[in-house]
C-alpha cells in the first residue's frame, strides 16, 4: 500500500477507534508526501490515543530514508536538521516552523531557492517555479499568523517532492484550525462548521483578521496554479476539500474527514497526465 492522503485518513480512523495499527502500518510499502505528513500530524495532533500514536512514532522512527528524516525534522530542536548544501537541487526536503524567525530568516529563504532550482531542473518554467515558491511562503505565513498551537511555538511543517515533470508540496500544522481562526472575525462569525469555514477560506478568501476580512494566501496559491494540471487538498478539523484543475475547468468536492486539528494543505502538479500523489523514493 502507498500511504497517500486518502489512506492517511483511513489510518486516522483506526487511531480514533483505538484499533491495532501495526498490521496496517506493516502493509505500507511507500508514502506520498501528503500522506506521510498527514500521518505525522495525526501522531502529533491527536493526544487522546496514546497507544496508537506510540505505534506511529515507533514506526516512523525505525523507517529508513525520507520517512525517518522527516520525523527527525519534526521532533528535532532546529528548524532544518543537519548540514544543507545551499546550492543543491534536492528532490525531497523538509522544513520545520516553530518561530516567526523560522519563516522569515535566511535558512527558509535558502530553502525556497532550492525549491526553485529543483523545479527548474525538473522541467518547470522559472516563472512558475518562483510563483510556486512565493505561494508556499504565503502558506507558511498562514501557519505563523493563524495556527497558535502552543505557547511560544508554532506547529508547522513544510515539505516538497520533485521529479521530472512532477512536483508536490505540503504545508501542515496542528494548531487551532480554520473554523476557530475565522471565528475571531465579526465578518465570518456566522460560520459554524469546519466545512463552511474551509470553503469560505478557500473560495471567498476569508481571513481571521478583523481589519482585513479577506486574505491573500489562497488567492496567491490559485493564481500561481492557474491553468496548471494540478490537484489541491485542504483539510481542517473534520472537513476536507479536494480541487482538481485541468486547465480548462476546475472541479471541487467537499467531504468529511476523521477529525484532526489545524490545517493540512497539499498540492501536486504534473506536466503530463492526471495529477496524482506519487510515492517518495527511498522510503
KOLFIRO-402587 format. One record per residue (C-alpha): chain; x negated, y, z negated; residue number from 1. Coordinates in Angstrom, 2 decimals. Example, Ala and Ser with C-alpha at 12.3 -4.5 7.8 and 13.67 -1.06 7.14 Angstrom:
2
[r "A", [-12.30, -4.50, -7.80], 1]
[r "A", [-13.67, -1.06, -7.14], 2]
***
This chain:
283
[r "A", [0.00, 0.00, 0.00], 1]
[r "A", [-1.16, 3.52, 0.82], 2]
[r "A", [-0.14, 5.72, -2.09], 3]
[r "A", [1.31, 8.75, -0.32], 4]
[r "A", [3.54, 11.38, -1.91], 5]
[r "A", [6.67, 9.24, -1.43], 6]
[r "A", [5.04, 6.31, -3.21], 7]
[r "A", [3.79, 8.67, -5.93], 8]
[r "A", [7.47, 9.39, -6.62], 9]
[r "A", [8.05, 5.65, -6.97], 10]
[r "A", [5.17, 5.33, -9.44], 11]
[r "A", [6.62, 8.18, -11.49], 12]
[r "A", [9.97, 6.39, -11.63], 13]
[r "A", [8.16, 3.37, -13.07], 14]
[r "A", [6.44, 5.60, -15.63], 15]
[r "A", [9.71, 7.15, -16.74], 16]
[r "A", [11.43, 3.76, -17.01], 17]
[r "A", [8.47, 2.63, -19.16], 18]
[r "A", [7.76, -0.20, -16.75], 19]
[r "A", [4.46, -2.02, -16.43], 20]
[r "A", [2.29, -0.19, -13.87], 21]
[r "A", [-0.70, -2.48, -13.43], 22]
[r "A", [0.86, -4.62, -10.70], 23]
[r "A", [1.94, -1.56, -8.70], 24]
[r "A", [-1.45, 0.12, -9.10], 25]
[r "A", [-3.32, -3.03, -8.08], 26]
[r "A", [-1.35, -3.07, -4.82], 27]
[r "A", [-2.74, 0.37, -3.89], 28]
[r "A", [-5.25, -0.03, -1.04], 29]
[r "A", [-5.73, 3.68, -0.42], 30]
[r "A", [-4.45, 7.18, -1.17], 31]
[r "A", [-3.33, 10.17, 0.79], 32]
[r "A", [-4.46, 13.49, -0.66], 33]
[r "A", [-0.93, 14.48, -1.68], 34]
[r "A", [-0.17, 11.07, -3.19], 35]
[r "A", [-3.37, 10.99, -5.22], 36]
[r "A", [-2.93, 14.48, -6.65], 37]
[r "A", [0.74, 13.88, -7.49], 38]
[r "A", [-0.28, 10.69, -9.31], 39]
[r "A", [-2.79, 12.70, -11.33], 40]
[r "A", [-0.17, 15.38, -12.03], 41]
[r "A", [2.08, 12.62, -13.36], 42]
[r "A", [-0.70, 11.43, -15.67], 43]
[r "A", [-1.44, 14.93, -16.95], 44]
[r "A", [2.02, 16.45, -16.98], 45]
[r "A", [4.19, 13.67, -18.41], 46]
[r "A", [3.36, 13.35, -22.08], 47]
[r "A", [6.14, 11.05, -23.30], 48]
[r "A", [4.95, 7.77, -21.78], 49]
[r "A", [1.51, 7.20, -23.28], 50]
[r "A", [1.11, 3.51, -22.39], 51]
[r "A", [1.94, 4.08, -18.72], 52]
[r "A", [-0.15, 7.24, -18.50], 53]
[r "A", [-3.13, 5.48, -20.05], 54]
[r "A", [-2.83, 2.85, -17.32], 55]
[r "A", [-3.00, 5.58, -14.66], 56]
[r "A", [-6.00, 7.21, -16.34], 57]
[r "A", [-7.88, 3.91, -16.64], 58]
[r "A", [-7.04, 3.09, -13.03], 59]
[r "A", [-8.35, 6.46, -11.76], 60]
[r "A", [-11.48, 6.37, -13.89], 61]
[r "A", [-12.51, 2.94, -12.63], 62]
[r "A", [-11.93, 3.55, -8.91], 63]
[r "A", [-14.78, 4.39, -6.58], 64]
[r "A", [-15.10, 7.23, -4.10], 65]
[r "A", [-12.77, 10.20, -3.90], 66]
[r "A", [-10.24, 8.98, -6.46], 67]
[r "A", [-12.78, 8.86, -9.27], 68]
[r "A", [-14.37, 12.09, -8.02], 69]
[r "A", [-11.03, 13.93, -8.14], 70]
[r "A", [-10.18, 12.55, -11.58], 71]
[r "A", [-13.54, 13.68, -12.98], 72]
[r "A", [-12.99, 17.13, -11.48], 73]
[r "A", [-9.62, 17.34, -13.22], 74]
[r "A", [-10.90, 16.13, -16.57], 75]
[r "A", [-14.31, 17.82, -16.43], 76]
[r "A", [-15.25, 21.14, -18.04], 77]
[r "A", [-16.12, 23.06, -14.87], 78]
[r "A", [-14.07, 24.43, -12.00], 79]
[r "A", [-16.04, 22.39, -9.49], 80]
[r "A", [-18.12, 19.43, -10.58], 81]
[r "A", [-21.74, 18.80, -9.69], 82]
[r "A", [-24.06, 20.49, -7.22], 83]
[r "A", [-22.37, 21.51, -3.97], 84]
[r "A", [-24.13, 22.25, -0.70], 85]
[r "A", [-22.92, 25.77, 0.09], 86]
[r "A", [-23.45, 25.18, 3.82], 87]
[r "A", [-21.77, 21.78, 4.01], 88]
[r "A", [-18.68, 20.88, 6.04], 89]
[r "A", [-17.10, 18.20, 3.83], 90]
[r "A", [-14.19, 16.05, 4.92], 91]
[r "A", [-12.82, 15.92, 1.35], 92]
[r "A", [-13.39, 18.35, -1.51], 93]
[r "A", [-11.61, 19.34, -4.73], 94]
[r "A", [-11.49, 22.42, -6.92], 95]
[r "A", [-10.13, 22.87, -10.45], 96]
[r "A", [-8.34, 26.04, -11.59], 97]
[r "A", [-8.49, 26.78, -15.31], 98]
[r "A", [-9.03, 30.55, -15.47], 99]
[r "A", [-8.39, 33.55, -13.24], 100]
[r "A", [-12.13, 33.74, -12.58], 101]
[r "A", [-11.97, 30.24, -11.07], 102]
[r "A", [-9.69, 31.61, -8.36], 103]
[r "A", [-11.42, 34.95, -7.78], 104]
[r "A", [-15.08, 34.02, -8.28], 105]
[r "A", [-17.85, 33.14, -5.86], 106]
[r "A", [-17.53, 29.32, -6.21], 107]
[r "A", [-13.96, 29.45, -4.90], 108]
[r "A", [-14.92, 31.80, -2.07], 109]
[r "A", [-17.62, 29.33, -1.02], 110]
[r "A", [-15.05, 26.53, -1.28], 111]
[r "A", [-12.85, 28.41, 1.20], 112]
[r "A", [-15.81, 28.91, 3.53], 113]
[r "A", [-16.50, 25.17, 3.51], 114]
[r "A", [-12.83, 24.56, 4.36], 115]
[r "A", [-13.10, 26.89, 7.38], 116]
[r "A", [-16.31, 25.23, 8.59], 117]
[r "A", [-14.79, 21.77, 8.22], 118]
[r "A", [-11.67, 22.77, 10.15], 119]
[r "A", [-13.73, 24.22, 12.99], 120]
[r "A", [-15.78, 21.04, 13.23], 121]
[r "A", [-12.51, 19.08, 13.32], 122]
[r "A", [-11.45, 20.95, 16.49], 123]
[r "A", [-9.18, 23.55, 14.86], 124]
[r "A", [-9.50, 27.11, 16.15], 125]
[r "A", [-11.33, 29.58, 13.95], 126]
[r "A", [-8.34, 31.95, 13.71], 127]
[r "A", [-6.12, 29.15, 12.43], 128]
[r "A", [-8.82, 27.90, 10.05], 129]
[r "A", [-9.24, 31.35, 8.48], 130]
[r "A", [-5.48, 31.86, 8.25], 131]
[r "A", [-5.10, 28.50, 6.55], 132]
[r "A", [-7.83, 29.32, 4.04], 133]
[r "A", [-6.01, 32.56, 3.27], 134]
[r "A", [-2.72, 30.73, 2.80], 135]
[r "A", [-4.41, 28.26, 0.44], 136]
[r "A", [-5.81, 31.21, -1.53], 137]
[r "A", [-2.28, 32.61, -1.89], 138]
[r "A", [-1.06, 29.23, -3.14], 139]
[r "A", [-3.83, 29.05, -5.74], 140]
[r "A", [-3.00, 32.62, -6.78], 141]
[r "A", [0.55, 31.37, -7.46], 142]
[r "A", [-0.92, 28.92, -9.96], 143]
[r "A", [-2.61, 31.77, -11.82], 144]
[r "A", [0.40, 34.08, -11.58], 145]
[r "A", [3.19, 31.68, -12.45], 146]
[r "A", [2.19, 28.32, -13.94], 147]
[r "A", [1.31, 29.27, -17.54], 148]
[r "A", [0.80, 25.68, -18.59], 149]
[r "A", [-1.49, 26.01, -21.60], 150]
[r "A", [-2.59, 28.96, -23.73], 151]
[r "A", [-5.72, 30.39, -22.12], 152]
[r "A", [-5.91, 27.67, -19.46], 153]
[r "A", [-4.14, 27.03, -16.17], 154]
[r "A", [-3.41, 23.58, -14.84], 155]
[r "A", [-4.19, 24.00, -11.16], 156]
[r "A", [-5.96, 21.59, -8.85], 157]
[r "A", [-6.76, 22.01, -5.16], 158]
[r "A", [-8.00, 19.59, -2.52], 159]
[r "A", [-8.43, 19.29, 1.22], 160]
[r "A", [-8.89, 16.35, 3.59], 161]
[r "A", [-10.05, 16.91, 7.16], 162]
[r "A", [-10.57, 14.52, 10.06], 163]
[r "A", [-10.97, 15.25, 13.80], 164]
[r "A", [-7.66, 16.77, 14.85], 165]
[r "A", [-6.12, 16.39, 11.38], 166]
[r "A", [-6.05, 18.42, 8.19], 167]
[r "A", [-4.29, 18.28, 4.85], 168]
[r "A", [-4.48, 20.38, 1.73], 169]
[r "A", [-2.67, 20.25, -1.59], 170]
[r "A", [-2.29, 22.72, -4.45], 171]
[r "A", [-0.72, 21.37, -7.62], 172]
[r "A", [-0.08, 22.46, -11.16], 173]
[r "A", [1.79, 21.06, -14.14], 174]
[r "A", [2.97, 24.37, -15.55], 175]
[r "A", [6.47, 25.64, -16.11], 176]
[r "A", [7.87, 25.08, -12.60], 177]
[r "A", [9.76, 27.23, -10.12], 178]
[r "A", [13.13, 27.43, -11.91], 179]
[r "A", [11.65, 28.54, -15.23], 180]
[r "A", [9.42, 31.04, -13.45], 181]
[r "A", [12.22, 32.63, -11.42], 182]
[r "A", [14.49, 32.83, -14.47], 183]
[r "A", [12.32, 35.71, -15.69], 184]
[r "A", [13.57, 37.90, -12.84], 185]
[r "A", [17.02, 39.53, -13.05], 186]
[r "A", [17.29, 39.14, -9.27], 187]
[r "A", [17.09, 35.35, -9.49], 188]
[r "A", [18.56, 34.71, -12.95], 189]
[r "A", [21.68, 33.25, -11.32], 190]
[r "A", [19.75, 30.17, -10.19], 191]
[r "A", [20.50, 27.16, -12.40], 192]
[r "A", [18.98, 24.12, -10.65], 193]
[r "A", [15.49, 23.20, -9.55], 194]
[r "A", [16.83, 22.55, -6.06], 195]
[r "A", [18.31, 26.04, -5.72], 196]
[r "A", [15.17, 27.63, -7.17], 197]
[r "A", [12.86, 25.74, -4.82], 198]
[r "A", [14.90, 26.73, -1.76], 199]
[r "A", [15.03, 30.36, -2.91], 200]
[r "A", [11.26, 30.45, -3.37], 201]
[r "A", [10.52, 28.84, -0.01], 202]
[r "A", [13.20, 30.33, 2.25], 203]
[r "A", [14.03, 33.62, 0.52], 204]
[r "A", [10.52, 34.28, -0.82], 205]
[r "A", [11.88, 34.64, -4.35], 206]
[r "A", [9.37, 35.92, -6.89], 207]
[r "A", [9.43, 35.97, -10.69], 208]
[r "A", [8.03, 39.50, -10.83], 209]
[r "A", [10.80, 41.88, -11.92], 210]
[r "A", [9.30, 44.74, -9.88], 211]
[r "A", [8.78, 42.56, -6.79], 212]
[r "A", [11.72, 40.19, -6.28], 213]
[r "A", [10.24, 38.90, -3.02], 214]
[r "A", [6.75, 37.39, -2.92], 215]
[r "A", [4.28, 36.87, -0.09], 216]
[r "A", [2.82, 33.44, -0.90], 217]
[r "A", [5.13, 31.10, 1.00], 218]
[r "A", [5.71, 33.74, 3.68], 219]
[r "A", [1.96, 33.75, 4.36], 220]
[r "A", [1.90, 29.96, 4.43], 221]
[r "A", [4.68, 29.74, 7.02], 222]
[r "A", [3.10, 32.49, 9.12], 223]
[r "A", [-0.21, 30.60, 9.14], 224]
[r "A", [1.53, 27.39, 10.21], 225]
[r "A", [3.90, 28.92, 12.75], 226]
[r "A", [4.19, 26.79, 15.90], 227]
[r "A", [1.89, 24.16, 14.43], 228]
[r "A", [2.56, 20.46, 14.28], 229]
[r "A", [2.81, 20.24, 10.51], 230]
[r "A", [4.63, 18.79, 7.55], 231]
[r "A", [5.08, 20.60, 4.23], 232]
[r "A", [6.19, 19.17, 0.90], 233]
[r "A", [7.24, 21.32, -2.06], 234]
[r "A", [8.29, 19.65, -5.30], 235]
[r "A", [9.12, 21.09, -8.71], 236]
[r "A", [10.93, 19.66, -11.73], 237]
[r "A", [13.45, 17.18, -10.24], 238]
[r "A", [13.63, 18.54, -6.68], 239]
[r "A", [11.59, 18.05, -3.51], 240]
[r "A", [11.81, 19.99, -0.25], 241]
[r "A", [10.31, 18.46, 2.89], 242]
[r "A", [9.82, 20.58, 6.02], 243]
[r "A", [8.57, 19.37, 9.36], 244]
[r "A", [7.60, 21.91, 12.01], 245]
[r "A", [7.17, 20.51, 15.50], 246]
[r "A", [6.56, 23.90, 17.11], 247]
[r "A", [9.90, 24.37, 18.90], 248]
[r "A", [12.01, 23.66, 15.82], 249]
[r "A", [11.72, 23.31, 12.05], 250]
[r "A", [13.63, 20.72, 10.05], 251]
[r "A", [14.11, 20.88, 6.28], 252]
[r "A", [15.54, 18.37, 3.82], 253]
[r "A", [16.11, 18.84, 0.09], 254]
[r "A", [16.30, 15.80, -2.17], 255]
[r "A", [15.96, 14.70, -5.78], 256]
[r "A", [12.62, 13.62, -7.20], 257]
[r "A", [11.65, 11.97, -10.51], 258]
[r "A", [11.07, 14.89, -12.91], 259]
[r "A", [7.61, 16.43, -13.18], 260]
[r "A", [6.81, 19.90, -14.48], 261]
[r "A", [5.05, 22.54, -12.41], 262]
[r "A", [4.86, 22.91, -8.62], 263]
[r "A", [3.17, 20.46, -6.27], 264]
[r "A", [2.61, 21.66, -2.71], 265]
[r "A", [1.06, 19.71, 0.14], 266]
[r "A", [0.57, 20.38, 3.85], 267]
[r "A", [-0.62, 18.13, 6.66], 268]
[r "A", [-1.15, 19.16, 10.25], 269]
[r "A", [-2.27, 17.31, 13.37], 270]
[r "A", [-3.27, 18.46, 16.82], 271]
[r "A", [-1.66, 15.40, 18.41], 272]
[r "A", [1.25, 13.19, 17.41], 273]
[r "A", [3.58, 13.39, 14.47], 274]
[r "A", [2.10, 14.80, 11.24], 275]
[r "A", [1.78, 12.07, 8.62], 276]
[r "A", [-0.21, 11.82, 5.40], 277]
[r "A", [-3.40, 9.89, 6.12], 278]
[r "A", [-5.46, 7.82, 3.70], 279]
[r "A", [-8.66, 9.35, 2.38], 280]
[r "A", [-11.66, 7.25, 3.37], 281]
[r "A", [-13.82, 5.76, 0.64], 282]
[r "A", [-11.07, 5.32, -1.96], 283]
***
